[in-house]
Amino acid sequence: MNEIQNSSSSSSTILDDKPSKINISKNLVLVDNNIEENDDFGEIIQYKENKEVENSSIELGEKKAVVLSILVPFSIIGALIRIGLNILHSYPGSPVFSLIYPQFVGCVIMGFCLARKGFIMESYLPLYIGLTTGLCGSITTFSSWILSIFKEFILPSTPHRGDLYNILAALADIGITLGMSVTGLKFGEHIADIIIQKRKIQSERLYHIAEKPSKLNELIIPDFICFGVGIASIVLVVTLSSTMQVNRSVLFAAVFAPIGTLIRWYLSKYNAIKKSFPWGTFAANISGSIIIGILFFLSNGVASSKTSCEIIKGLSDGFCGCLTTISTFATEIKTLPRKHAYIYAFISILTGQIAMILTIGIYHWVVGLSTTCSA
């Protein structure tokens, strides 16, 4: 099945985060056994075939307690995947910076979920939120990316590199990350076409997602599984981080990861303020960038004890890494109208760099940084 995405005059966004009400817009027209698809992620879903269709509406109840529970294990798994991929690809002579791998992997999974959103949502809504907001949003990170760009500008890993080369390196970091992220989204769609074939649509379908209380008599077996896994995940990582003496920074990251994810999920409701500029994602990404800048400053001039350094590293990788996301950011860039997409991307990156200047740059230029925490 060939899919062709057409541009739309209306501005809209799709988030891997919690929507208070989702209206998905798709126009499908069957032509010579091919389907032309216009997916505006955030408007009304309209399915049209070469015959008359009947209107139908599906309301999906979002049980907040269940969603909170499923976000916990997925955010922990996502953070650990990101840390693991970073470690795996941090070796001498690597062809590209290690952070690109989790960004790409997270966007591939995100693209898969977006391509089969209806199928996953109708199967089990919390699973869709867990996969997109929890897993993909935690595998990818905006704050670490912004920090890496700033370090290419100001604190290059290669000594005695000229200012011009620093600028080129930073621009390359921006271009490669954005390019691979958007490519990952499309690659995920291709994988979805292979694994889960699209169903023939017989009617217009409108999805409404409304918050629903988690009443005990209305819970189903998967809901209880989410509660159990969520509680077990918290108990496990807290116990390990307080008892084990090795890889504690990774364990601290697992402890702080759900907090960042839950805050990002909460902030996502503010994306509805202005369709052409997702303020919720922007707020999460910039606040996380400010915090990771402060933590980097603390680890290069203030913190000295082993435990404090491990906590700082855990907060950077866990809390900031999961509070910020590239998978949603790339999806919004891909789906926003071109003008708004460029403005949104430029303002986000520029604001992130200003945050780095205020939290790291000024002190570095005036006093100078001295590494007190080992990598």
N, C-alpha and C positions, 0 to 999 in steps of 0.2 A: 504494500500500500504506500503510495507516494503522498507525502504531506507537503503542502506549500503554505507557508505562513504569509498572510497578507497584512499590510499595515492598516491601522485603524485611526480615524481622526480623533476619537475620544481617548483621553489619557487615563490609564489605569495601571494598577500594580498588583502583583501577587506576592504574598509573603509566605515564607516557611513558618511564620509565626501565627499566633492566635488571632483569628478574625472574629469580630463579634457577629458579623453577618457576611456570608460569602455569596456573591452572585458571579457565576463564571460564564463568560461569553464565548460561544463557539458557533460558527456558521459552517455547516458541512453541506456540500453540494456534490451529489454523485454524478460524475461525468466520465463516461467510458471506463467504468470500473475503477476510476481514481477518485480520491476525495480531496477537495480543496478545503483547507482548514484555516480559519482565522481565529486565533486564540488570544484574547485580550486579557486573560487572567484578572478578573476583578469586576467584570460587568455581568450581564445576564447571559446565561447559557441558552443558546438557540440552536436547535438542530433542525436542518431543513433537508429533505430529500426531494426526489423528483416526483413525489406524490404528496397529497395532503396529509398532514400529521395532526395528531390530537395533543392538546396541551396537557401537561402533567407537572406536578410540583412535588418535590421531596423535601421534607423538613428533617434535618438531622439534629439531634439533641447533643449538646456538648456538656458532659458532666465534668465540672471543673476539678473535683477531687480526683477523678480517674485520670484526667489529663495531667495534673500535677504529679501523680504517681508514676505515669509512664515516662514523663520527661526526665525523671531522676536517673534511671538506669541508662537511657539512651544518651544523655549528656555525659555521663561517666565513660561510657564506651567510646563516644565520639572524641572526647578529650584524650583518652588513652591511645586511640588510633592516630590522632594527630601527633602526639608526642613520640609514638613508636616510629611513624614514618619520618619524622624529623631526625631521630637518632639514626635510623637505618640509612638515610641518604646524606648524612653528615660525614663525609670522608674526604681525604685529600684528593684534589684533582677532580672533584665532582663537576659534571658538565653544566649544572644549573643549581641555584640555591635550593636548599632542602625544603623550604616552606611551600614551594610550588606543588609538591606531591600531595599533601593533605588538601590543599585548595582544589586541586583537580579531582581527587577522589570524592570529596564532599559534593562537588558540583555535578559529577556523574550520577551519584545517587539521587541528588536533588532533581536532575533532569528526568530520571526514570520515574520518580514519584509524581512529578508534575504531568508527565505524559499520560500516566494512568491514575490521575487524581480521583476521577469519578469511581473507578473500580475499587480503589483502596478505601475511599471515604464511605462508600456504601457497604463495604465489607466490615469495616470497624473504624469509625472516625478517629478515636484516640491513637490508633496505629499510624494514621497519616500524619497527625500532629507530632507524634513521637519521632517518626522517621525524618520529617522535614525540619521542624523546630529543634528537636532534641539531638538527633544524630548528625544530620548535615550541618546544622548551625554550629555544632560543637567541633566537628572535624575541621571546618574552615574557620579562619579568624581574620578579622580586619585590623585589630590593634597590633598584633605582631607584624603584620605586613607594613603598616604605617611606620612602625619602629624601624623595620629593616630598610625602608626607603630613606628615612632620616639618617640612619647610620651610613648609608652609601653616600649621602650628601656630606655629612660632617665627620663621621667616624669610620672611614673605610677600613676594611680588614687588610687591604694591601697597603703597606706603608709607602710613603713618598710618591703617592699617586697625585697627579695634578688636579686642580679644581675642575677643569673641563672634563676630565675622565670621571670624576665623582658625579658630575651632573649626568653624563651619559649612562653611568652605571645605575643611577637612581631612575632615570627614564626607562631604562631597559627592565628594571624590576617592575615598574608600573605596567609597561606594555605586555610583558610576558605573563604576569599574573592575571590581568584582565582578559587577555587573549585566551589563555588556557582555561580560565574559569568559564567563559562563554562557550568555548569549544566543549568543555566537560558537560555543560547542560545539554548541548545538542547530541553529544555521544550517548548520554543517558537516555535520551528519547529514542535513539536508534536501538539501543539494547532493549528498551521496553517493547518496541515493535517486534523484536525477535522472540522475546520470552512470553509476553502477554498480548495476544492478538486483539485488536480493537473489535468490540462488539458492534453489530449493525444497530444503528439507532432508529427507532420506530416513532419517536415522539419528541416534541419539545420538552425539555426538562429544566426546571429551575431549582437550584439547591439553596435552601435557607438553613443556616446554622444558628441555632438559638441556644443560649445558656440554659442548662437543665439541672435542677438540684439532684444530688446523688442520694436518692432515697434508697434505703436498704432493700425494700421489697421490689425495687425496679432494677437492681443491679443484676448483671448477667455474669456467667462464669469468667469471661475474659476480664471483666472489671475487677473481680476478686484476685485474679492473677496479677493484674497491674498493681494493686495495693500490696500484695505479698512481695513481688519483685522489687517494688520501690522501697519498701521498708527494709528488706534484706540488703539492698544495695547500700543504703545509708549506714546500716549497722556494720556491714563488712568493711567499707573503706575507712570509717572512723576507728574501728578496732585495729585494723592493720596499721594505720598512720600513727596510732598511739603506742603500738607495741613493737613494730619492726624498726630496725635501725639502719636498714639499707634502702636505697631508692626512696627516701622519705619525701623528696620534692615531688616525685611522681604521685605518691599517695596523697600528699597535700593537694595536688592538682585535682585528683579525683574527688576529694572532699569539697573543694570550692567550686567545682564545675557546675553542679546543679543550681547553685545560687545564681550564677551568672545567666544560665539558661532561663530560669524562672523570671528574672528581672527583664530579660529581653522579650520573653513571651508576653509579659504584662505591658511593656512599652509598645508592643506591636499594635495595640488598639488605637494609638495616636496616628497611625498611618492614614486613617480615614479623614484626618483634618484637611489634607490637601492631596488630591489624587496625583497631581503632577510632581509632588515632592514628598516621599515617605518619611515623615518627621519621626516616627517611632524608631525605624531602623537607624536613621541618622543620629538620633539621641543616644541609642545604645552603642553605636560604633564610636562616636566621638567621646562619650563618657568613658568607655573602656580604653580608648587611646590615651586619654588624660591620666587615667589610673596607672596604665602600664608605663607611661612616661615617668610618673612619680616613683614607681617601683624600680625602674631602671636607674634613676638617680640615687635611690636608697642603696642599691646594690653596687654602686660605683662611687662610694664616698662616705657612706654612713654605716650601713650594716657591717658587722664584722664576725659575729659568732656563727657557727655552723648552722644552728637551728634557725636563726633569723634569716639566713640566706636561703635555707630550704623553704621556709614559709613564703618568702618573697618570690622565689621561683615557682612555688605552687600557686600563689595568687596570680602571677603573670600567665602561666600556662592554663590554669584551671578557671579562675574567675574571669579574668580579662579575655582569655581565649574563647570562652563560651558566652560571655556577654556580647561579644562582637562577632560578626559573621560576614563571610564573603559570598556564600551560596545565595543568600537573600539579596545581597547587594548586586551580584551579577545578574540575578533573575530580574530585578527591577530595572537595571540598565537595559537588559534585553527586551523588556516588554513596554517600557515607557516610550512615548513618542520621541523621535530622535533628538529634537531640540532639548526637551526636558531631561532626557537621559544624559546628554553631555553636560548640562548644567548641574545636575544632581551628582554625577561622578566627579566633576571638577571641584565643586564646593566641598564634597566629602573628603577628598584627598587633600585639598588645600587646608581645610580646617584641621584635619589630622596633623598636618605638618606644623601648623601654628601651635597646636597643643604640644608637639615635641619641642618646639623652640622655647616655649614658656616653661616647660617642666625640666628640660635637659639642657637645651642650647645655651641659655643665658648663663647658667652656672658653669657650664663647660668653658665658655669664652672668658668669663670673669675670673673664676677660681681654678677650674681644671678638674677633670674627673680622674679618679684613681680607683682601679678595680680592687674591691674588697671582698667580692664574692666570686669564686671560680665558676666557670661555665658548667 
